[in-house]
Amino acid sequence: MKALTYHGRHDVRYGEVPDPAVTSPTDAVVRVTAAGICGSDLHIFSGNGFSQDLGYTPGHECVGVVVDTGSQVTRFRRGDRVLVPASVGCARCRSCAAGFTARCEHATSGTDLCYGVSSKLPGSQAQALAVPYADVNLVHVPESISDEAAVVLTDNAPTAWYGCRRARIQPGETVLVIGLGPVGLMAAQSAFAIGAARVLGADLVAERRAFAATLGVEPVEGEDARAAIRDMTDGRGPDAVVEAVGSDATIQLALKAVRQAGRVSVIGVSQSKAFPFHMGLAQVKELEFAIGLCSVHYELPPLIALTRAGRIKPEVVVSHRFALSEGPAAYELFAGRSDGVRKIILDPTR
């Protein structure tokens, strides 16, 4: 089959790879109809991957149709339309049984928990994907939810919802979202759905701030983001901050901008091994700080319900669509943040 493969910094190629197959009675194979490029895929593309492997297929966001199942798969059959959650559960431990796949008790490393970050679990930017423990790791997609919305629901939307939930947003509060890529835009939608009265949005890219404003977000303008946030909140600071970038600078901004006794929730992927956490600042401000990885399975049920009801619209974050064969160019566009890019969908059927 055709797929994208990663071969080093800024080197993603389109070509032939072996067809996925059912190798265990609990497996399934999904024909991919739409796949996403995630912000964390850009870490890999920039050479800061999560393993040293080369030649594997990246991607952990897709929707498709079941084309084969193992003999022990009972919840899905050929022809079912499904989304594949980015996080992978083992289906055997207590954490995964409760939906907390990011806490899998049988995972030996982070590469066990996600598709497309190493050779261990080939990714979704391909014509088909093998899914282990399919009864746990597939989700039926209601007909009313489009492929584009479903792709966003595999990772970006659950991560955003998780971040807002961990920020303990209360109705009527003011929330700051740092980073207005797909996760940040979904965090803004989630904050409003939970009941935030105001959502402020900070991002270095003016086009992203402008688009966020169409969703009701108040963009943070000017070179001094902290000063602007202070002015926008009458000197008080936001009640909660959802950080969706993962850089040291943006996490520091979150800690400094939030109000006294506020809450900071970091969902941006951070690879920092020596973050200069200012314990004195956190203690004096009496801050709550949360950071973690989303267990997609746990967060999905309310998001599917909210999407079906029209309370959130995951599909609006999608800006570009490419054939899978155009994947290398799509990566370059996404990495350059040009042409108003927010979320890219790859179509393996074209």
Secondary structure as the mmCIF struct_conf table of DSSP 4:
data_model
#
loop_
_struct_conf.conf_type_id
_struct_conf.id
_struct_conf.beg_label_comp_id
_struct_conf.beg_label_asym_id
_struct_conf.beg_label_seq_id
_struct_conf.end_label_comp_id
_struct_conf.end_label_asym_id
_struct_conf.end_label_seq_id
STRN STRN1 LYS A 2 TYR A 6
BEND BEND1 GLY A 8 GLY A 8
TURN_TY1_P TURN_TY1_P1 ARG A 9 HIS A 10
STRN STRN2 VAL A 12 GLU A 16
HELX_LH_PP_P HELX_LH_PP_P1 PRO A 18 PRO A 20
BEND BEND2 SER A 24 SER A 24
TURN_TY1_P TURN_TY1_P2 PRO A 25 THR A 26
STRN STRN3 ALA A 28 ILE A 37
HELX_RH_AL_P HELX_RH_AL_P1 GLY A 39 PHE A 45
TURN_TY1_P TURN_TY1_P3 SER A 46 GLY A 47
BEND BEND3 PHE A 50 GLN A 52
BEND BEND4 GLY A 55 GLY A 55
STRN STRN4 CYS A 62 THR A 69
TURN_TY1_P TURN_TY1_P4 SER A 71 GLN A 72
BEND BEND5 ARG A 75 ARG A 75
TURN_TY1_P TURN_TY1_P5 ARG A 78 GLY A 79
STRN STRN5 ARG A 81 VAL A 84
BEND BEND6 ALA A 86 ALA A 86
STRN STRN6 SER A 87 SER A 87
BEND BEND7 ALA A 91 CYS A 93
HELX_RH_AL_P HELX_RH_AL_P2 ARG A 94 ALA A 97
TURN_TY1_P TURN_TY1_P6 ALA A 98 GLY A 99
HELX_RH_3T_P HELX_RH_3T_P1 THR A 101 ARG A 103
TURN_TY1_P TURN_TY1_P7 GLU A 105 HIS A 106
BEND BEND8 THR A 108 SER A 109
HELX_RH_3T_P HELX_RH_3T_P2 GLY A 110 ASP A 112
BEND BEND9 LEU A 113 LEU A 113
STRN STRN7 CYS A 114 CYS A 114
TURN_TY1_P TURN_TY1_P8 TYR A 115 GLY A 116
BEND BEND10 VAL A 117 LEU A 121
BEND BEND11 SER A 124 GLN A 125
STRN STRN8 ALA A 126 ALA A 126
BEND BEND12 GLN A 127 GLN A 127
STRN STRN9 ALA A 128 VAL A 131
BEND BEND13 PRO A 132 TYR A 133
HELX_RH_AL_P HELX_RH_AL_P3 ALA A 134 ASN A 137
STRN STRN10 VAL A 139 HIS A 140
TURN_TY1_P TURN_TY1_P9 GLU A 143 SER A 144
BEND BEND14 ILE A 145 ILE A 145
HELX_RH_AL_P HELX_RH_AL_P4 ASP A 147 LEU A 153
TURN_TY1_P TURN_TY1_P10 THR A 154 ASP A 155
HELX_RH_AL_P HELX_RH_AL_P5 ASN A 156 ARG A 166
TURN_TY1_P TURN_TY1_P11 ALA A 167 ARG A 168
TURN_TY1_P TURN_TY1_P12 PRO A 171 GLY A 172
STRN STRN11 THR A 174 ILE A 178
BEND BEND15 GLY A 181 GLY A 181
HELX_RH_AL_P HELX_RH_AL_P6 PRO A 182 ILE A 194
TURN_TY1_P TURN_TY1_P13 GLY A 195 GLY A 195
BEND BEND16 ALA A 197 ALA A 197
STRN STRN12 ARG A 198 ALA A 202
BEND BEND17 LEU A 204 LEU A 204
HELX_RH_AL_P HELX_RH_AL_P7 ALA A 206 ALA A 213
TURN_TY1_P TURN_TY1_P14 THR A 214 GLY A 216
STRN STRN13 GLU A 218 PRO A 219
BEND BEND18 GLY A 222 GLU A 223
HELX_RH_AL_P HELX_RH_AL_P8 ALA A 225 MET A 232
TURN_TY1_P TURN_TY1_P15 THR A 233 GLY A 235
BEND BEND19 ARG A 236 ARG A 236
BEND BEND20 ASP A 239 ASP A 239
STRN STRN14 ALA A 240 GLU A 243
BEND BEND21 VAL A 245 VAL A 245
HELX_RH_AL_P HELX_RH_AL_P9 ASP A 248 ALA A 257
BEND BEND22 VAL A 258 VAL A 258
HELX_LH_PP_P HELX_LH_PP_P2 ARG A 259 ARG A 259
TURN_TY1_P TURN_TY1_P16 GLN A 260 ALA A 261
STRN STRN15 ARG A 263 VAL A 266
BEND BEND23 GLY A 268 GLY A 268
BEND BEND24 LYS A 273 ALA A 274
HELX_RH_AL_P HELX_RH_AL_P10 MET A 279 LYS A 285
TURN_TY1_P TURN_TY1_P17 GLU A 286 GLU A 286
STRN STRN16 GLU A 288 ILE A 291
HELX_RH_AL_P HELX_RH_AL_P11 VAL A 296 ARG A 308
TURN_TY1_P TURN_TY1_P18 ALA A 309 GLY A 310
BEND BEND25 ARG A 311 ARG A 311
HELX_RH_3T_P HELX_RH_3T_P3 PRO A 314 VAL A 317
STRN STRN17 HIS A 320 ALA A 323
HELX_RH_3T_P HELX_RH_3T_P4 LEU A 324 GLU A 326
HELX_RH_AL_P HELX_RH_AL_P12 GLY A 327 GLY A 336
TURN_TY1_P TURN_TY1_P19 ARG A 337 ARG A 337
TURN_TY1_P TURN_TY1_P20 ASP A 339 GLY A 340
STRN STRN18 ILE A 344 ASP A 347
TURN_TY1_P TURN_TY1_P21 PRO A 348 THR A 349
#
